[in-house]
Amino acid sequence: VCLLMHMAAKTSRRPTQCKGRRFAKVLSALLLVAFLAISGCAARQLYQDYLVRHTQAQLTQLHRAVSTETVEEQVNSDWSRGMLELNPDYVGWLTVYGTEVDGPVVQGEDNDEYLRTDFYGDYSIGGVFFMDCLVDLEQDGNLMIYGHMMYDETMFGPLRKYRDAAFFKENNVLRWEDRNGEHFYKFVAGLILPDTADDTEYIDFRQWLNEQDAETTQRMLEIVEENAYIFQPDIMRDGSEKYLFLMTCTNNGANRLLLVAE
């Protein structure tokens, strides 16, 4: 009787033990697949970040190499310092002093063309700085340049520092170079704007691109002052000036950071 009871108890434990082992194997396999997937995504992201940095460094080196030419050599070279040969959509070079923002700007047929495309036309998570498609560069008026706020401080990533008032005031000079030469601007305001036009606080700054009269510019500045988290009227000039808008996303992706430079 004892022997039969022992055998019955041993037999009753076997299904439970087998199920436990199968569950452990399935769980281990799922965890391995998840680990490989996460590792693959992380590796892909790191590689994309590397490509953004590599491309940016390469273009900066090419641009600076031409900048060191003698005056006679520059007269015989094109205004783009060789950038137009690489990409006919090149429209200028943007430098924000005090940050790593320093690179070429292109302009596509629409604002999606270079959203995930680098200067060479290849896919890139960081894209390239691009001018709003509505800007008419022949007018020499207000401009708007877009760029991704990358977490690794590439592209417009450094612009997140302009949420700090002290940094804003100490690093407010930027340089824009186009076919008409060098232009120097100063940041006068920073705004956090909703991402969609459905939001009641949305402001369409594209309406103020290109040339504007003094009355329209004054109204624009009033709206800027009303909505800015920082506004520096003390460094602004009297009269109608040209403005450069830098637009990027915020860290949470729900809003947009807009820096206004005069």
C-alpha positions, 0 to 999 in steps of 0.5 A: 500500500505504501509503495502504491501511494508513493508511486501515485504521488510521484506520478501526480507531480510529473505534469506540474514539473513538466509544465513548469519547465516548459514555462521557464523555457518559453519565458527564457526564449521570450526574454532573449528575443526581447533582449536582442530586439532592444539591443538591435534598436539601441545599436541602430540608434547609436549608428544613426547618431554616429552618421549624423555626427560624421556627416556634420563634421565632414561638411563643417571641415569642407566648409572651413577648408574653403574659408581659409582660401586667400581673397583671390581664391575666394573671388574665383570660387562660388559663394557656397564654398563648394556646398552647391556642388554637393547639393543644389538645394543648399541655401546657406550656412547657419552658426549659433555661437556658444553651441555646436549648431554649425552646419548647412541649410537646404530648402526642399519643395516642401517641409517633409523632403529633408525631415529624415534626409541628410545633406547627401540625400540619404536617410538620416534620423537627424535629417539636416537643417532646412529652410521653410519652403515658403521662404522666398530667398529673393526677397531677403526678408524674414527666414525660418529654419527647422532642425531636430532636437537630438538627444545627443546634442547634434542638430538643434539639440543644443538649443534646449539650453536656451530654456535657461535665461542666463544661457540665453543672454550669454549666447545670443549671437548667430551668423547666417551666410547665404548668396548675399554674404554674412548676416549677424543676428541676435536672439531677442525672444524664446517661445514654447508653442503647441505642435498643432493648429487645433490648440487655442494657443497655437501661433502660425509664425509662417505668416510673417515670413519674407518681407513685412511692413513696419506695422505687421512687424510691430504686431508680430513683436507684440504677439511675441512679447505676450507669449514669450518665456523670455523677451529682450527688448533692450537689445532690439533696434528701432524700426523694421528689422529682418528676423530669423526664426529657429524652430525645433521640437521640445523633449516631450515632442508635444510642443515646439521651441521657437527662438526669434533672432533680429 
